[in-house]
Amino acid sequence: MRLRGGGRTQQGVISFTDPWLFDRPLSGGFDLYSNTRQYTEYRYETLGTALRLGHPFLEYWRWTLGYRASRDRISNLSDVAALSAELQDQKGVQVTSAVSGGVGRDSRDNVIAPTKGGQSNVSAEFAGLGGDSKYVKTGVFTTQFYPVWFGHVLGGRVEADYGFGWADKPLPLFERFYLGGPNTIRSFKFHTISPKDDAGQRIGGSTQVLGNAEYIIPLPFGFRLAGFFNVGNVYGFGTKFDLTDLKKGVGGGIRWQSPFGPIRVDYGINPDRKAGEDFGAFNFSVGTPF
C-alpha cells in the first residue's frame, strides 16, 4: 500500500502479488489506484485497476501480460491553456480498457543499488477493448551497470517509446510522452520537455528517446555520490523527429540508502540552453533513477 500527498500530487495504491500462483512459478496480482496531479495547464485525475501475470523462462528472462481499466479526467484548464484547441479537445472524461504484454531480462545483482548486470525490456499496450481510448504504445529500454574500481559503479540506460491513436482517435493527452524531472533529463523540471501547439502550450509527444549515464562513488553510512549526463527529446504533434535536436543535462547529486528506500537529491545544469529555458533544475526523489 502506498499513500502520497503533496501540494500538486495525491496518490493512493493498493497492490497484491502472489509470486507462486497455482503452485507454479507464475506471479499474479492486481493493483487498485487513484492519482491526482495538478499540472500548470490542467488537472489530471485517474481511478483504475490492473491485473498482472508473469512467468520466468531461461536464465534471467520473464514474460508478462496485463489488463488495465481506468477512468481518466482532464479538468480545470488554466486561462492560458484554455486558448489551446488541442487541450480543449482533451478536456473531459475518458474510459480506457487496455491489454499489454512484454518480455524482459534482469541480471542485476541488486534491485535497489545495482553494481553489475543489467535490465532490458520490450513492451506493447493496446487500448480499444471497449472504452473511449483507442491507441497503441510500444517501448524498449536497456540498462547496464559495470563495477569500475574501489566500489565505484558506471551505469547507463537507453530508452525509446512510440505511440499512436487509431480509429480516428488521437493518442490521449495522459498517454503522451514528456521528459524532464528526476528520472529523465535532470536539468529540466518535471514534464517540461514536450512539443507545443500554436498557443504555446505543452501537449505531449508521440515519440521519445532518452539516454542516461551515471558514475557512482560509495561513501560510508549508506551514502553515495553521483555524477550524471542525460540526453533526449520528445517529438510528434507538429515537432519533427530529429535526433540532432536533443535536450541535455549534466550534474551531480547525493544518494542515501535510508530505511524508507533510496533517497536522491540532484542538481542538473542545461549546457545547451535555448531561449526561455532555465539554467538548471533541482530534483528530490525516492527510488533509483533507472
Backbone as CSV, one residue per row, in Angstrom:
resi,resn,N_x,N_y,N_z,CA_x,CA_y,CA_z,C_x,C_y,C_z
1,MET,0.851,-1.185,0.000,0.000,0.000,0.000,0.884,1.231,0.000
2,ARG,0.574,2.202,-0.845,1.359,3.424,-0.913,0.421,4.613,-0.921
3,LEU,0.688,5.566,-0.048,-0.054,6.816,0.021,0.931,7.962,-0.098
4,ARG,0.607,8.935,-0.917,1.493,10.086,-1.083,0.645,11.329,-1.238
5,GLY,0.995,12.366,-0.499,0.259,13.618,-0.583,1.192,14.794,-0.702
6,GLY,0.801,15.777,-1.506,1.605,16.977,-1.675,0.755,18.102,-2.210
7,GLY,1.395,19.223,-2.435,0.667,20.374,-2.928,0.110,20.178,-4.329
8,ARG,0.803,19.368,-5.150,0.366,19.145,-6.533,-0.050,17.712,-6.824
9,THR,0.334,16.768,-5.969,0.097,15.357,-6.261,-0.510,14.654,-5.059
10,GLN,-1.535,13.846,-5.313,-2.083,12.931,-4.324,-2.183,11.559,-4.965
11,GLN,-1.691,10.544,-4.279,-1.630,9.203,-4.859,-1.963,8.159,-3.814
12,GLY,-2.759,7.179,-4.237,-3.064,6.038,-3.392,-3.026,4.768,-4.223
13,VAL,-2.289,3.743,-3.755,-2.146,2.497,-4.492,-2.241,1.332,-3.515
14,ILE,-3.041,0.325,-3.870,-3.085,-0.943,-3.144,-2.735,-2.038,-4.138
15,SER,-1.690,-2.814,-3.850,-1.236,-3.866,-4.753,-1.123,-5.183,-4.014
16,PHE,-1.406,-6.266,-4.742,-1.235,-7.607,-4.190,-0.588,-8.476,-5.261
17,THR,0.418,-9.262,-4.863,1.097,-10.167,-5.789,1.308,-11.521,-5.129
18,ASP,0.927,-12.580,-5.826,1.249,-13.946,-5.417,2.362,-14.428,-6.348
19,PRO,3.591,-14.611,-5.839,4.701,-14.987,-6.720,4.685,-16.454,-7.137
20,TRP,3.759,-17.257,-6.577,3.712,-18.687,-6.894,2.249,-19.099,-7.064
21,LEU,1.631,-18.560,-8.088,0.206,-18.763,-8.333,-0.059,-20.178,-8.853
22,PHE,-1.093,-20.830,-8.313,-1.482,-22.188,-8.716,-0.328,-23.183,-8.556
23,ASP,0.492,-22.969,-7.526,1.640,-23.841,-7.241,2.595,-23.956,-8.421
24,ARG,2.729,-22.847,-9.165,3.660,-22.790,-10.287,4.464,-21.499,-10.184
25,PRO,5.611,-21.405,-10.872,6.394,-20.159,-10.830,5.747,-19.069,-11.683
26,LEU,4.471,-18.839,-11.424,3.665,-17.853,-12.147,3.259,-16.770,-11.166
27,SER,3.756,-15.566,-11.366,3.364,-14.467,-10.480,2.086,-13.831,-11.008
28,GLY,1.162,-13.553,-10.115,-0.097,-12.920,-10.490,-0.507,-11.922,-9.434
29,GLY,-1.165,-10.868,-9.858,-1.578,-9.869,-8.880,-2.480,-8.819,-9.475
30,PHE,-2.854,-7.868,-8.639,-3.711,-6.770,-9.079,-3.274,-5.479,-8.399
31,ASP,-3.662,-4.372,-9.008,-3.417,-3.047,-8.456,-4.730,-2.267,-8.471
32,LEU,-4.981,-1.526,-7.412,-6.063,-0.547,-7.350,-5.416,0.795,-7.082
33,TYR,-5.746,1.807,-7.890,-5.033,3.069,-7.731,-5.949,4.259,-7.991
34,SER,-5.573,5.355,-7.372,-6.238,6.646,-7.572,-5.165,7.728,-7.500
35,ASN,-4.998,8.474,-8.578,-3.972,9.513,-8.652,-4.579,10.831,-9.096
36,THR,-4.105,11.896,-8.516,-4.496,13.249,-8.913,-3.236,14.097,-8.988
37,ARG,-3.087,14.840,-10.080,-1.940,15.737,-10.210,-2.377,17.034,-10.860
38,GLN,-1.938,18.133,-10.272,-2.215,19.461,-10.809,-1.007,19.936,-11.599
39,TYR,-1.139,19.936,-12.917,-0.101,20.493,-13.777,-0.330,21.990,-13.931
40,THR,0.631,22.664,-14.540,0.484,24.103,-14.759,-0.723,24.393,-15.644
41,GLU,-0.951,23.511,-16.632,-2.002,23.770,-17.617,-3.361,23.197,-17.232
42,TYR,-3.396,22.085,-16.474,-4.664,21.417,-16.222,-4.538,20.493,-15.005
43,ARG,-5.677,19.927,-14.608,-5.731,18.958,-13.512,-6.026,17.575,-14.112
44,TYR,-5.276,16.568,-13.690,-5.451,15.210,-14.199,-5.794,14.274,-13.048
45,GLU,-6.875,13.507,-13.224,-7.313,12.540,-12.224,-7.515,11.187,-12.906
46,THR,-7.057,10.123,-12.254,-7.258,8.786,-12.783,-7.623,7.834,-11.657
47,LEU,-8.568,6.953,-11.935,-9.016,5.927,-10.996,-9.094,4.627,-11.772
48,GLY,-8.402,3.572,-11.298,-8.394,2.369,-12.108,-7.934,1.130,-11.378
49,THR,-7.910,0.042,-12.144,-7.444,-1.241,-11.636,-6.643,-1.933,-12.729
50,ALA,-5.723,-2.796,-12.327,-4.878,-3.514,-13.274,-4.674,-4.943,-12.779
51,LEU,-4.608,-5.881,-13.726,-4.312,-7.280,-13.442,-2.987,-7.633,-14.090
52,ARG,-2.166,-8.480,-13.417,-0.822,-8.783,-13.907,-0.520,-10.282,-13.833
53,LEU,0.180,-10.802,-14.836,0.707,-12.164,-14.839,2.141,-12.124,-15.354
54,GLY,2.993,-12.967,-14.793,4.371,-13.042,-15.259,4.948,-14.423,-15.013
55,HIS,5.850,-14.853,-15.887,6.433,-16.187,-15.751,7.882,-16.142,-16.222
56,PRO,8.812,-16.720,-15.453,10.218,-16.731,-15.881,10.471,-17.804,-16.927
57,PHE,11.504,-17.586,-17.745,11.962,-18.608,-18.675,13.437,-18.361,-18.951
58,LEU,14.138,-19.416,-19.307,15.579,-19.360,-19.455,16.205,-18.728,-18.205
59,GLU,17.411,-18.185,-18.329,18.050,-17.562,-17.172,17.876,-16.056,-17.238
60,TYR,17.265,-15.471,-16.203,17.050,-14.039,-16.052,15.852,-13.497,-16.846
61,TRP,15.194,-14.309,-17.683,14.145,-13.804,-18.556,12.764,-13.986,-17.940
62,ARG,11.812,-13.150,-18.366,10.426,-13.241,-17.881,9.492,-12.613,-18.904
63,TRP,8.339,-13.255,-19.140,7.293,-12.624,-19.939,6.193,-12.125,-19.009
64,THR,5.501,-11.090,-19.423,4.433,-10.503,-18.618,3.220,-10.208,-19.497
65,LEU,2.040,-10.323,-18.906,0.783,-9.950,-19.530,-0.010,-9.111,-18.542
66,GLY,-0.815,-8.203,-19.055,-1.594,-7.361,-18.155,-2.860,-6.840,-18.792
67,TYR,-3.783,-6.430,-17.934,-5.013,-5.761,-18.368,-5.246,-4.580,-17.437
68,ARG,-5.687,-3.457,-18.012,-5.913,-2.249,-17.209,-7.221,-1.581,-17.631
69,ALA,-7.992,-1.173,-16.641,-9.206,-0.395,-16.882,-9.138,0.849,-16.009
70,SER,-9.364,2.020,-16.612,-9.240,3.254,-15.845,-10.235,4.301,-16.322
71,ARG,-10.517,5.215,-15.432,-11.333,6.393,-15.739,-10.430,7.610,-15.571
72,ASP,-10.183,8.323,-16.666,-9.237,9.443,-16.664,-9.990,10.745,-16.949
73,ARG,-9.617,11.789,-16.236,-10.332,13.057,-16.375,-9.351,14.222,-16.450
74,ILE,-9.525,15.069,-17.472,-8.773,16.314,-17.625,-9.730,17.459,-17.322
75,SER,-9.353,18.330,-16.399,-10.248,19.426,-15.999,-9.432,20.623,-15.548
76,ASN,-10.126,21.671,-15.168,-9.509,22.872,-14.596,-8.384,23.426,-15.467
77,LEU,-8.674,23.624,-16.747,-7.680,24.237,-17.625,-7.398,25.659,-17.167
78,SER,-6.121,26.030,-17.177,-5.753,27.396,-16.816,-6.255,28.356,-17.895
79,ASP,-6.245,29.646,-17.586,-6.725,30.639,-18.555,-5.924,30.582,-19.843
80,VAL,-4.612,30.360,-19.709,-3.762,30.282,-20.902,-4.002,28.974,-21.642
81,ALA,-4.124,27.855,-20.904,-4.351,26.563,-21.541,-5.697,26.520,-22.255
82,ALA,-6.667,27.297,-21.768,-7.984,27.317,-22.399,-7.930,27.876,-23.817
83,LEU,-6.835,28.565,-24.170,-6.681,29.095,-25.520,-6.199,28.027,-26.494
84,SER,-5.803,26.860,-25.975,-5.290,25.784,-26.809,-6.436,24.891,-27.269
85,ALA,-6.632,24.796,-28.584,-7.679,23.927,-29.117,-7.388,22.461,-28.795
86,GLU,-6.097,22.092,-28.809,-5.711,20.711,-28.516,-6.083,20.323,-27.096
87,LEU,-5.797,21.189,-26.125,-6.119,20.886,-24.733,-7.627,20.933,-24.500
88,GLN,-8.318,21.828,-25.184,-9.774,21.876,-25.061,-10.407,20.576,-25.550
89,ASP,-9.869,20.011,-26.644,-10.395,18.752,-27.173,-10.179,17.590,-26.206
90,GLN,-9.123,17.660,-25.397,-8.810,16.578,-24.471,-9.542,16.719,-23.133
91,LYS,-10.193,17.828,-22.928,-10.887,18.074,-21.673,-12.064,17.116,-21.504
92,GLY,-12.276,16.636,-20.275,-13.394,15.738,-20.004,-12.929,14.381,-19.514
93,VAL,-13.838,13.401,-19.573,-13.600,12.060,-19.033,-13.429,11.065,-20.168
94,GLN,-12.433,10.192,-20.044,-12.247,9.081,-20.971,-12.092,7.786,-20.173
95,VAL,-12.699,6.722,-20.679,-12.552,5.395,-20.084,-11.589,4.600,-20.953
96,THR,-10.599,3.986,-20.314,-9.576,3.225,-21.033,-9.651,1.759,-20.644
97,SER,-9.643,0.888,-21.632,-9.575,-0.563,-21.437,-8.439,-1.071,-22.308
98,ALA,-7.377,-1.570,-21.687,-6.158,-1.873,-22.443,-5.526,-3.175,-21.990
99,VAL,-4.937,-3.886,-22.952,-4.148,-5.087,-22.659,-2.693,-4.780,-22.991
100,SER,-1.791,-5.466,-22.310,-0.367,-5.207,-22.520,0.415,-6.500,-22.405
101,GLY,1.600,-6.494,-22.969,2.489,-7.633,-22.871,3.927,-7.188,-23.009
102,GLY,4.826,-7.985,-22.481,6.230,-7.617,-22.558,7.136,-8.807,-22.299
103,VAL,8.383,-8.659,-22.718,9.428,-9.644,-22.473,10.635,-8.893,-21.932
104,GLY,11.181,-9.381,-20.831,12.304,-8.675,-20.225,13.358,-9.613,-19.671
105,ARG,14.530,-9.045,-19.458,15.656,-9.762,-18.870,16.244,-8.909,-17.751
106,ASP,16.491,-9.512,-16.593,17.004,-8.768,-15.448,18.115,-9.572,-14.788
107,SER,19.356,-9.101,-14.935,20.505,-9.785,-14.339,21.200,-8.917,-13.294
108,ARG,20.514,-7.875,-12.790,21.129,-7.007,-11.787,21.413,-7.772,-10.498
109,ASP,22.516,-7.446,-9.844,22.856,-8.114,-8.597,22.071,-7.554,-7.419
110,ASN,21.514,-6.350,-7.584,20.736,-5.725,-6.512,19.738,-4.760,-7.156
111,VAL,18.479,-4.883,-6.800,17.451,-4.034,-7.417,17.562,-2.595,-6.938
112,ILE,17.896,-2.387,-5.673,17.931,-1.052,-5.085,19.207,-0.303,-5.444
113,ALA,20.353,-0.985,-5.339,21.638,-0.336,-5.622,22.508,-1.276,-6.434
114,PRO,22.211,-1.474,-7.713,22.969,-2.432,-8.520,24.405,-1.984,-8.754
115,THR,25.302,-2.966,-8.803,26.703,-2.691,-9.101,27.173,-3.415,-10.357
116,LYS,26.405,-4.397,-10.818,26.723,-5.087,-12.065,25.459,-5.732,-12.613
117,GLY,25.532,-6.135,-13.883,24.358,-6.710,-14.528,23.542,-5.633,-15.212
118,GLY,22.349,-5.988,-15.631,21.508,-5.027,-16.321,20.081,-5.499,-16.444
119,GLN,19.269,-4.670,-17.055,17.849,-4.964,-17.248,17.434,-4.478,-18.631
120,SER,16.678,-5.289,-19.359,16.172,-4.923,-20.674,14.718,-5.339,-20.783
121,ASN,13.952,-4.591,-21.574,12.528,-4.897,-21.699,11.979,-4.361,-23.015
122,VAL,11.113,-5.142,-23.639,10.342,-4.723,-24.797,8.874,-4.915,-24.456
123,SER,8.035,-3.882,-24.650,6.644,-3.962,-24.228,5.736,-3.267,-25.229
124,ALA,4.452,-3.628,-25.172,3.438,-3.003,-26.025,2.116,-2.985,-25.281
125,GLU,1.311,-1.953,-25.537,-0.015,-1.834,-24.931,-1.021,-1.464,-26.013
126,PHE,-2.167,-2.138,-25.996,-3.229,-1.900,-26.971,-4.500,-1.515,-26.224
127,ALA,-5.030,-0.330,-26.498,-6.269,0.147,-25.884,-7.359,0.203,-26.947
128,GLY,-8.545,-0.270,-26.599,-9.656,-0.264,-27.544,-10.609,-1.414,-27.342
129,LEU,-10.410,-2.212,-26.289,-11.322,-3.299,-25.954,-12.469,-2.727,-25.133
130,GLY,-13.286,-1.922,-25.784,-14.275,-1.149,-25.060,-13.669,0.172,-24.623
131,GLY,-14.462,1.001,-23.982,-13.973,2.287,-23.521,-13.882,3.311,-24.639
132,ASP,-13.321,4.474,-24.300,-13.223,5.585,-25.238,-11.859,5.672,-25.912
133,SER,-10.800,5.309,-25.195,-9.436,5.448,-25.709,-9.123,4.344,-26.704
134,LYS,-8.469,4.739,-27.806,-8.035,3.771,-28.816,-6.626,4.167,-29.251
135,TYR,-5.666,3.416,-28.770,-4.276,3.742,-29.075,-3.402,2.510,-28.939
136,VAL,-2.182,2.622,-29.449,-1.142,1.606,-29.307,0.121,2.304,-28.824
137,LYS,0.772,1.737,-27.802,2.044,2.264,-27.315,3.068,1.136,-27.260
138,THR,4.276,1.425,-27.704,5.363,0.455,-27.651,6.573,1.106,-26.992
139,GLY,7.398,0.285,-26.374,8.589,0.825,-25.735,9.677,-0.212,-25.593
140,VAL,10.911,0.248,-25.574,12.060,-0.618,-25.369,13.096,0.139,-24.553
141,PHE,13.715,-0.540,-23.591,14.796,0.098,-22.839,15.805,-0.960,-22.417
142,THR,17.010,-0.511,-22.163,18.040,-1.390,-21.622,18.923,-0.583,-20.675
143,THR,19.285,-1.179,-19.558,20.202,-0.565,-18.605,21.361,-1.528,-18.355
144,GLN,22.505,-0.974,-17.968,23.666,-1.813,-17.687,24.516,-1.139,-16.621
145,PHE,25.080,-1.960,-15.729,25.923,-1.457,-14.647,27.250,-2.203,-14.656
146,TYR,28.335,-1.441,-14.476,29.672,-2.017,-14.526,30.455,-1.591,-13.276
147,PRO,31.008,-2.536,-12.509,31.920,-2.164,-11.426,33.240,-1.668,-12.013
148,VAL,33.772,-0.574,-11.490,34.984,0.020,-12.049,36.171,-0.260,-11.129
149,TRP,36.306,0.500,-10.053,37.357,0.260,-9.071,36.922,0.859,-7.743
150,PHE,37.461,0.344,-6.636,37.185,0.835,-5.286,35.689,0.950,-5.021
151,GLY,34.917,0.050,-5.600,33.481,0.076,-5.375,32.725,1.074,-6.226
152,HIS,33.430,1.808,-7.094,32.750,2.753,-7.988,31.960,1.979,-9.051
153,VAL,30.854,2.586,-9.518,29.980,1.914,-10.480,29.651,2.878,-11.619
154,LEU,29.718,2.387,-12.854,29.290,3.129,-14.031,28.001,2.507,-14.547
155,GLY,26.941,3.313,-14.660,25.657,2.808,-15.116,25.136,3.595,-16.303
156,GLY,24.317,2.940,-17.113,23.761,3.619,-18.272,22.399,3.072,-18.653
157,ARG,21.621,3.904,-19.323,20.308,3.491,-19.820,20.050,4.115,-21.183
158,VAL,19.413,3.349,-22.073,18.940,3.838,-23.357,17.479,3.416,-23.492
159,GLU,16.622,4.352,-23.919,15.186,4.063,-23.989,14.575,4.756,-25.197
160,ALA,13.577,4.102,-25.807,12.814,4.693,-26.904,11.369,4.230,-26.798
161,ASP,10.418,5.139,-27.051,8.994,4.834,-26.938,8.242,5.498,-28.082
162,TYR,7.149,4.860,-28.495,6.334,5.385,-29.587,4.874,5.014,-29.352
163,GLY,3.971,5.939,-29.661,2.552,5.671,-29.516,1.751,6.362,-30.598
164,PHE,0.572,5.830,-30.897,-0.298,6.439,-31.894,-1.745,6.030,-31.624
165,GLY,-2.678,6.869,-32.040,-4.086,6.548,-31.936,-4.579,5.842,-33.176
166,TRP,-5.734,5.193,-33.064,-6.332,4.527,-34.219,-7.847,4.738,-34.188
167,ALA,-8.516,4.360,-35.287,-9.964,4.558,-35.439,-10.311,6.040,-35.309
168,ASP,-9.453,6.893,-35.917,-9.679,8.343,-35.901,-9.656,8.944,-34.506
169,LYS,-9.046,8.239,-33.556,-8.890,8.751,-32.194,-7.437,9.165,-31.991
170,PRO,-7.183,10.326,-31.416,-5.789,10.713,-31.151,-5.241,9.985,-29.929
171,LEU,-3.927,9.949,-29.818,-3.304,9.441,-28.602,-3.727,10.351,-27.449
172,PRO,-4.370,9.799,-26.390,-4.855,10.653,-25.300,-3.740,11.471,-24.662
173,LEU,-4.096,12.631,-24.173,-3.119,13.529,-23.556,-2.369,12.854,-22.424
174,PHE,-3.069,12.071,-21.609,-2.453,11.442,-20.441,-1.611,10.217,-20.801
175,GLU,-1.592,9.805,-22.077,-0.737,8.709,-22.518,0.432,9.201,-23.364
176,ARG,0.537,10.473,-23.577,1.621,11.024,-24.386,2.914,11.105,-23.577
177,PHE,3.995,11.393,-24.259,5.310,11.358,-23.635,5.799,12.763,-23.293
178,TYR,6.441,12.863,-22.140,7.073,14.085,-21.670,8.405,13.691,-21.042
179,LEU,9.371,14.582,-21.056,10.629,14.362,-20.368,10.904,15.528,-19.423
180,GLY,11.904,15.337,-18.585,12.227,16.322,-17.558,11.862,15.767,-16.194
181,GLY,12.732,15.990,-15.216,12.465,15.506,-13.877,13.532,14.552,-13.383
182,PRO,13.349,13.978,-12.197,14.423,13.226,-11.528,14.822,11.928,-12.189
183,ASN,13.991,11.356,-13.079,14.320,10.080,-13.690,14.598,10.176,-15.184
184,THR,14.620,11.388,-15.725,14.868,11.528,-17.165,15.992,12.534,-17.405
185,ILE,15.644,13.758,-17.800,16.655,14.791,-18.052,16.607,15.777,-16.890
186,ARG,17.587,15.686,-16.022,17.514,16.341,-14.713,17.872,17.817,-14.724
187,SER,18.130,18.382,-15.900,18.327,19.833,-15.981,17.012,20.560,-16.284
188,PHE,15.932,19.808,-16.457,14.605,20.374,-16.708,13.645,19.910,-15.621
189,LYS,12.690,20.746,-15.299,11.679,20.372,-14.327,10.767,19.288,-14.907
190,PHE,10.044,18.622,-14.017,9.189,17.504,-14.380,8.192,17.884,-15.472
191,HIS,8.150,17.080,-16.552,7.139,17.202,-17.614,7.292,18.444,-18.478
192,THR,8.430,19.131,-18.438,8.537,20.394,-19.177,9.103,20.229,-20.580
193,ILE,9.656,19.060,-20.916,10.137,18.828,-22.281,9.005,18.185,-23.069
194,SER,8.470,18.926,-24.019,7.286,18.475,-24.743,7.089,19.328,-25.983
195,PRO,6.523,18.764,-27.065,6.082,19.605,-28.180,5.020,20.604,-27.703
196,LYS,4.962,21.733,-28.386,3.967,22.759,-28.051,3.077,23.028,-29.265
197,ASP,1.837,23.445,-28.981,0.925,23.760,-30.072,1.058,25.229,-30.465
198,ASP,0.164,25.685,-31.331,0.233,27.061,-31.820,0.014,28.080,-30.711
199,ALA,-0.644,27.653,-29.627,-0.877,28.549,-28.498,0.279,28.538,-27.504
200,GLY,1.330,27.766,-27.814,2.495,27.710,-26.934,2.326,26.812,-25.729
201,GLN,1.330,25.917,-25.761,1.065,25.034,-24.632,1.679,23.655,-24.866
202,ARG,2.215,23.057,-23.796,2.779,21.713,-23.885,1.649,20.691,-24.074
203,ILE,1.749,19.879,-25.131,0.681,18.927,-25.444,1.187,17.483,-25.500
204,GLY,2.440,17.236,-25.099,2.980,15.890,-25.116,3.358,15.445,-26.514
205,GLY,4.078,14.333,-26.589,4.544,13.839,-27.871,4.166,12.395,-28.113
206,SER,4.378,11.941,-29.328,4.103,10.556,-29.694,5.362,9.699,-29.703
207,THR,6.537,10.332,-29.623,7.810,9.615,-29.653,8.771,10.250,-28.661
208,GLN,9.522,9.414,-27.956,10.571,9.951,-27.099,11.799,9.062,-27.165
209,VAL,12.965,9.686,-27.025,14.236,8.971,-26.910,14.962,9.526,-25.688
210,LEU,15.689,8.650,-25.005,16.337,9.048,-23.756,17.593,8.233,-23.542
211,GLY,18.653,8.902,-23.106,19.877,8.230,-22.723,20.404,8.811,-21.420
212,ASN,20.783,7.950,-20.485,21.322,8.369,-19.191,22.634,7.652,-18.917
213,ALA,23.594,8.373,-18.351,24.836,7.768,-17.879,25.111,8.314,-16.480
214,GLU,25.596,7.449,-15.593,25.801,7.866,-14.205,27.045,7.183,-13.638
215,TYR,27.848,7.967,-12.921,29.036,7.448,-12.255,28.823,7.588,-10.753
216,ILE,28.908,6.464,-10.022,28.528,6.424,-8.613,29.744,6.098,-7.756
217,ILE,29.926,6.882,-6.681,31.038,6.700,-5.747,30.455,6.385,-4.369
218,PRO,30.745,5.198,-3.811,30.200,4.844,-2.495,30.879,5.620,-1.374
219,LEU,30.106,5.933,-0.332,30.588,6.605,0.868,30.127,5.817,2.094
220,PRO,30.675,6.095,3.271,30.220,5.398,4.485,28.764,5.718,4.827
221,PHE,28.176,4.860,5.679,26.833,5.043,6.242,25.736,5.046,5.170
222,GLY,25.946,4.317,4.081,24.905,4.186,3.072,24.775,5.354,2.125
223,PHE,25.699,6.291,2.160,25.650,7.435,1.242,26.454,7.127,-0.023
224,ARG,26.069,7.778,-1.120,26.798,7.656,-2.378,26.739,8.995,-3.121
225,LEU,27.833,9.331,-3.787,27.860,10.492,-4.672,27.650,10.018,-6.111
226,ALA,27.074,10.886,-6.930,26.822,10.508,-8.322,27.015,11.705,-9.238
227,GLY,27.660,11.466,-10.358,27.715,12.430,-11.446,26.947,11.851,-12.619
228,PHE,26.217,12.674,-13.373,25.367,12.132,-14.426,25.380,13.005,-15.674
229,PHE,24.996,12.366,-16.783,24.772,13.055,-18.052,23.510,12.484,-18.672
230,ASN,22.567,13.348,-19.035,21.290,12.940,-19.628,21.123,13.596,-20.991
231,VAL,20.494,12.874,-21.912,20.229,13.424,-23.235,18.949,12.789,-23.770
232,GLY,18.142,13.561,-24.500,16.917,13.019,-25.070,15.994,14.126,-25.536
233,ASN,14.852,13.729,-26.087,13.845,14.698,-26.511,12.538,13.983,-26.795
234,VAL,11.490,14.787,-26.994,10.149,14.289,-27.306,9.710,14.905,-28.620
235,TYR,9.099,14.095,-29.487,8.718,14.559,-30.819,7.255,14.191,-31.102
236,GLY,6.742,14.753,-32.204,5.388,14.450,-32.650,4.455,15.622,-32.440
237,PHE,3.265,15.554,-33.056,2.255,16.598,-32.951,2.829,17.957,-33.349
238,GLY,3.431,17.966,-34.529,3.971,19.211,-35.073,5.452,19.390,-34.899
239,THR,6.099,18.528,-34.113,7.545,18.588,-33.921,8.198,17.452,-34.685
240,LYS,9.079,17.785,-35.613,9.712,16.790,-36.476,10.711,15.947,-35.694
241,PHE,10.684,14.628,-35.971,11.641,13.722,-35.345,13.041,14.027,-35.870
242,ASP,13.945,14.391,-34.956,15.287,14.807,-35.347,16.254,14.475,-34.214
243,LEU,17.066,13.447,-34.402,17.987,13.018,-33.354,19.150,13.976,-33.150
244,THR,19.273,14.986,-34.008,20.283,16.018,-33.768,19.735,17.128,-32.867
245,ASP,18.432,17.121,-32.631,17.787,18.100,-31.757,17.501,17.431,-30.426
246,LEU,18.435,17.524,-29.493,18.336,16.820,-28.219,18.540,17.788,-27.054
247,LYS,17.799,17.564,-25.982,17.991,18.296,-24.737,19.039,17.559,-23.902
248,LYS,19.791,18.322,-23.106,20.886,17.716,-22.351,20.844,18.158,-20.890
249,GLY,21.459,17.344,-20.068,21.596,17.684,-18.658,22.865,17.078,-18.106
250,VAL,23.611,17.839,-17.329,24.824,17.336,-16.694,24.844,17.865,-15.268
251,GLY,25.238,17.026,-14.320,25.227,17.483,-12.936,25.648,16.391,-11.976
252,GLY,25.258,16.546,-10.737,25.634,15.601,-9.698,24.635,15.610,-8.568
253,GLY,24.808,14.654,-7.669,23.890,14.567,-6.545,24.404,13.608,-5.496
254,ILE,23.588,13.407,-4.487,23.921,12.514,-3.390,22.763,11.555,-3.168
255,ARG,23.080,10.304,-2.837,22.075,9.280,-2.549,22.273,8.757,-1.140
256,TRP,21.147,8.352,-0.531,21.208,7.756,0.799,20.296,6.542,0.832
257,GLN,20.871,5.395,1.210,20.072,4.184,1.355,19.376,4.220,2.712
258,SER,18.281,4.948,2.787,17.575,5.147,4.053,16.700,3.937,4.373
259,PRO,16.208,3.836,5.623,15.283,2.741,5.964,13.974,2.800,5.172
260,PHE,13.686,3.941,4.553,12.448,4.101,3.791,12.664,3.907,2.290
261,GLY,13.894,3.532,1.915,14.207,3.377,0.499,15.269,4.373,0.080
262,PRO,15.780,4.259,-1.152,16.833,5.164,-1.618,16.309,6.573,-1.854
263,ILE,16.938,7.552,-1.212,16.575,8.964,-1.351,17.642,9.656,-2.183
264,ARG,17.214,10.461,-3.166,18.144,11.119,-4.079,17.903,12.625,-4.105
265,VAL,19.007,13.362,-4.115,18.972,14.809,-4.315,19.959,15.126,-5.425
266,ASP,19.482,15.736,-6.516,20.311,16.023,-7.677,20.135,17.468,-8.119
267,TYR,21.170,17.999,-8.748,21.039,19.269,-9.455,21.624,19.093,-10.843
268,GLY,20.820,19.395,-11.862,21.256,19.269,-13.242,21.375,20.624,-13.907
269,ILE,22.411,20.788,-14.716,22.659,22.030,-15.460,22.379,21.779,-16.940
270,ASN,21.747,22.743,-17.571,21.465,22.676,-19.002,22.637,23.300,-19.768
271,PRO,23.513,22.488,-20.386,24.708,23.038,-21.033,24.433,23.652,-22.410
272,ASP,23.253,23.426,-22.941,22.920,23.923,-24.281,21.581,24.668,-24.205
273,ARG,21.585,25.716,-23.380,20.336,26.404,-23.059,19.823,27.230,-24.226
274,LYS,18.515,27.065,-24.516,17.839,27.842,-25.543,17.032,28.961,-24.887
275,ALA,16.541,29.883,-25.692,15.732,30.995,-25.181,14.510,30.455,-24.443
276,GLY,14.289,30.963,-23.231,13.148,30.548,-22.432,13.406,29.362,-21.525
277,GLU,14.578,28.713,-21.643,14.893,27.559,-20.802,15.673,27.996,-19.567
278,ASP,15.488,27.266,-18.470,16.178,27.569,-17.225,17.635,27.108,-17.284
279,PHE,18.445,27.692,-16.397,19.854,27.304,-16.298,19.982,25.859,-15.839
280,GLY,19.092,25.414,-14.963,19.140,24.058,-14.429,17.934,23.793,-13.559
281,ALA,17.968,22.655,-12.876,16.831,22.271,-12.036,17.319,21.425,-10.872
282,PHE,16.653,21.583,-9.739,16.894,20.806,-8.530,15.855,19.689,-8.461
283,ASN,16.287,18.469,-8.145,15.375,17.321,-8.096,15.556,16.556,-6.795
284,PHE,14.440,16.274,-6.144,14.416,15.415,-4.955,13.466,14.259,-5.235
285,SER,13.904,13.029,-4.974,13.035,11.898,-5.269,13.428,10.703,-4.405
286,VAL,12.523,9.727,-4.381,12.748,8.461,-3.693,12.759,7.365,-4.752
287,GLY,13.782,6.505,-4.732,13.894,5.442,-5.715,15.152,5.614,-6.561
288,THR,15.358,4.667,-7.449,16.529,4.709,-8.315,16.236,5.496,-9.576
289,PRO,17.248,6.119,-10.192,16.997,6.900,-11.413,16.667,6.022,-12.603
290,PHE,17.173,4.770,-12.625,16.847,3.809,-13.680,17.324,2.422,-13.264
